[in-house]
Amino acid sequence: MSAFAKISPIQGQSDFPVLITSENFKLKTFTFSQNLQTHHLAIRKANGICVSNSPTTTTTASVHRQNPNLDICKLCLLGNIERALQYLESMRELKISVAEDAYIALLPLCEWKRARNEGSRVYTCVSKSITLLSLPLGNALLSTFVRFGNLVDAWYVFGRMTERNLFSWNVLIGGYAKAGFFDEALNLYHRMLWVGVRPDVYTFPCVLRTCGGMPDLVRGREIHVHVSRYGFESDVDVVNAFITMYVKCGDVDTARLVFDKMPNRDRISWNAMII
């Protein structure tokens, strides 16, 4: 969806960025179960990570380190989602406090790897330990759930957030619009305005797509007024969304007027008019 194409800074990358190497950083020694020893040794050879060969399972002593939350973040930087989750769940079983940073490190990794089940496991741990969600953690969960198309949990997370910013609203509005819940997306947009959150160039293309999808020319013209009020009439992406909306609503004449007034056009502008 065009409204929040830049939701995740790691989307679209072909390889997960490995920021830790054997020359400048080494993980602390971990103790894991015997059936994962072969995989652990391969990682140790590739990254210079010191991993214990002990066959014993994770114990209280192995988890109680100086900063176990930092260990999870390091594993996430290496892209090792399963090991990080095992460590997280062990901490939860042993009633060791998990920092929000650990959850926030895991969620974008789940989103990038399209790991829906792993994301649900992280959310289960969050739900068992945190009642009200902070802005960073809530946004991370929203982005992950919307990416997976899980709007039920996304809405529940949105309601549990202690505060919300424009990103929070844009992600959820875009999620509803992409899933075809046009009335819900528009209602959420008006609720955002009502609480005093100012829309941006990512908000309007998504809302206009919603108006075109319904189609609802009256609401589309109302959004056009909002665009003028907030000063985004010169943004190419927003104007392209206008053209598409008017065409889908059957008002080709207005779409052509908008097109003719554009100071700059791109390929999307021409395609929208031609189609």
HUWOWO-V675923 format. One record per run of one state. SS is the DSSP state (A for helix, B for strand, O for the rest). FROM is the first residue (numbers start at 0). LEN is the number of residues. If there is no record, write none. Layout:
BEGIN
{{SS & FROM & LEN} {SS & FROM & LEN}}
END
This chain:
BEGIN
{{O & 0 & 1} {A & 1 & 3} {O & 4 & 25} {B & 29 & 1} {O & 30 & 3} {A & 33 & 14} {O & 47 & 3} {B & 50 & 1} {O & 51 & 8} {A & 59 & 4} {O & 63 & 4} {A & 67 & 10} {O & 77 & 3} {A & 80 & 13} {O & 93 & 6} {A & 99 & 13} {O & 112 & 3} {A & 115 & 14} {O & 129 & 3} {B & 132 & 1} {O & 133 & 1} {A & 134 & 14} {O & 148 & 2} {A & 150 & 10} {B & 160 & 1} {O & 161 & 4} {A & 165 & 14} {O & 179 & 2} {A & 181 & 13} {O & 194 & 6} {A & 200 & 14} {O & 214 & 2} {A & 216 & 14} {O & 230 & 5} {A & 235 & 13} {O & 248 & 3} {A & 251 & 10} {O & 261 & 5} {A & 266 & 8} {O & 274 & 1}}
END
